Amino acid sequence: MTERKPPGVGFESWVDKQIREAADRGEFDDLPGAGKPIPGLDRPYDELWWIKEKMHRENVSYLPPTLALRKEAEDALAAASQAASESEVRQIVADINEKIREAIRKPLSGPQLNLVPFDAERVVREWRERRT
């Protein structure tokens, strides 16, 4: 489609002619997804669809920093419950508590954090109870 629209020819008819000629040459044969429904056609329009699709394809997610820290804290507690030793439990709790304290000192963007540092002794006690 390198040629220019000739003067006096309507834009729509010129485009239709270009498409028809390309189809006659077979340029649309064997396109990926040929004969399949267009994905997402039944979903409501979302102007950020391409960003969401790209993030899904790239296996990337984004949470506001406060929500990411909440998730990290939840994961840290789960890791502490599966830890192999008491010292490992204490290290996991100390690491996440430092991040929580830092977020309290310097508030992060996003919804309220609603986290306080974990009680390491309580976490260790619960870890011991699960082990017996």
C-alpha positions in Angstrom: 0.0 0.0 0.0 2.6 2.5 -1.0 0.7 4.2 -3.7 -1.1 7.4 -3.1 -4.8 7.9 -3.4 -5.5 9.3 -6.9 -7.3 12.6 -7.1 -11.0 12.5 -7.7 -11.4 9.0 -6.2 -13.3 8.8 -2.9 -11.2 7.7 0.1 -13.5 4.8 1.0 -13.7 3.4 -2.5 -9.9 3.7 -2.8 -9.3 1.8 0.5 -11.9 -0.8 -0.4 -10.1 -1.4 -3.7 -6.7 -1.7 -1.9 -8.2 -4.3 0.4 -9.9 -6.3 -2.4 -6.7 -6.4 -4.4 -4.6 -7.5 -1.4 -7.2 -10.3 -0.7 -7.1 -11.3 -4.4 -3.3 -11.6 -4.1 -3.7 -13.8 -1.0 -2.0 -11.4 1.4 -4.6 -12.2 4.1 -4.3 -16.0 3.8 -2.9 -17.8 6.8 -3.1 -14.9 9.2 -2.9 -15.9 12.9 -6.4 -16.3 14.3 -8.0 -16.7 10.9 -11.5 -18.2 11.3 -11.5 -17.7 15.1 -13.6 -15.2 17.1 -11.9 -12.0 18.1 -10.8 -12.4 21.7 -12.6 -10.1 24.2 -15.2 -8.9 21.6 -18.0 -9.8 24.1 -16.5 -7.8 27.0 -17.3 -4.2 27.7 -14.8 -1.6 26.3 -11.9 -0.8 28.5 -9.5 1.9 27.2 -6.6 0.2 29.1 -7.2 -3.2 27.4 -3.9 -3.1 25.6 -1.9 -2.4 28.8 -3.7 -5.2 30.7 -3.2 -7.6 27.8 0.5 -6.7 27.6 1.0 -7.2 31.4 -0.8 -10.5 31.2 1.3 -11.7 28.3 4.5 -10.6 30.0 3.3 -12.1 33.3 3.7 -8.7 35.1 1.4 -7.4 37.7 1.2 -4.1 39.5 -0.1 -3.3 42.9 0.2 0.1 44.6 3.1 0.0 47.1 0.9 -0.4 50.2 -1.0 -3.3 48.7 2.3 -4.9 47.5 3.6 -4.7 51.1 0.5 -6.2 52.5 0.9 -9.1 50.1 4.5 -9.4 51.0 3.6 -9.5 54.7 1.1 -12.2 54.1 3.6 -14.2 52.1 6.2 -13.7 54.8 3.9 -15.2 57.5 3.2 -18.2 55.2 6.9 -18.6 54.7 7.5 -18.4 58.5 5.0 -21.1 59.1 6.9 -23.4 56.8 10.3 -22.4 58.0 12.8 -25.2 58.9 14.1 -23.6 62.1 13.2 -21.1 64.7 16.0 -18.8 63.7 14.7 -18.8 60.1 11.2 -17.8 61.5 12.8 -15.0 63.4 14.8 -13.8 60.4 11.7 -13.8 58.1 9.7 -11.8 60.7 12.6 -9.4 61.3 12.9 -8.7 57.6 9.2 -8.0 57.0 9.0 -6.0 60.2 11.8 -3.7 59.0 9.9 -3.1 55.8 6.7 -2.4 57.7 8.4 0.0 60.0 10.0 1.8 57.0 6.6 2.1 55.4 5.1 3.6 58.6 8.0 6.1 58.9 7.8 7.1 55.2 4.2 6.4 54.0 3.8 4.7 50.7 1.3 5.6 48.0 -1.9 3.7 47.7 -4.6 2.7 50.1 -3.9 2.8 53.9 -1.2 0.3 54.9 -3.2 -1.0 57.9 -0.2 -3.0 59.1 1.9 -3.0 62.2 5.0 -5.0 62.8 4.4 -8.6 63.7 5.0 -9.9 67.2 8.0 -12.2 66.6 7.4 -14.2 69.8 3.8 -14.9 68.8 4.8 -16.0 65.4 7.5 -18.3 66.8 5.0 -19.7 69.4 2.5 -20.5 66.6 5.3 -22.0 64.5 6.3 -24.3 67.5 2.6 -25.3 68.0 2.3 -26.4 64.4 5.5 -28.4 64.7 4.2 -30.6 67.6 
